[in-house]
Amino acid sequence: MDDKFFDLKKEKQDRILNGALKIFALNGYKNGSTDVIVKEAGISKGLLFHYFGTKQELYRFLRDYSIRFLQLEIRSNVSASETDYFTIWRQIIASEESIMDQYPYMIAFLESAETETDPDTFEPEDEKKKSRDVYSKALQNADFVHINPEVDIKAIEEMLHFTRNNIQRKLMFKDMMDAGIYVQQVSHYFDMMAKLTYV
């Protein structure tokens, strides 16, 4: 990746990033066409490959950039002193809303990247699961004193990830990736789950 990419105007950078994030989130790496990406971004294919030498390089850059962006937003929105499990999750969702205001498809791209199996998309192998690690770290101080002891927390966490991912996919395929709609729908399910698990 050519560092001169960051010399471009922010609006143009974001058009390129958002175009690539959207196409890879919708289609995965193998079926994510660079022809469609440049059309979505409103740039030439030559320009795309001037800054990102290959499709592989573009994808790996996006994954790394997205994870770092997620880390920064979570650090800004998740209180280090908060311990209530669902309150931390609400702060995580606020982080995702902030991200989606600038990069509507970034969270969906990261979810897609978690299940990507093409060896061109990650190196080494342990790089593959980094975004889930960011969420786990944000939740590391959570206590469960107000949660029914019979509740399986790991299962709850998987349900929360599944709920977020499912809502993102539905919004994506309806071409309605709006941060406000996403947060409203996710919050509805999260609040309901909290009521069912609190004692």
Buried (B, 14 or more C-beta within 10 A) or exposed (E): BEEEBEEBEEEBBBBBBBBBBBBBBBBBBEEBBBEBBBEBBEBEEEBBBEBBEEBBBBBBBBBEBBBEBBBEBBEEBBEEEBBBBBBBBBBBBBBBBBBBEBBBBBBBBBBBBBEBEEEBBBEEEEEBEBBBEBBEEBBEBBEBEEBEEEBEBEEBBEBBBEBBBBBBBEBBEEEEBEBEBBBEBBBEBBEEBBEEBEE
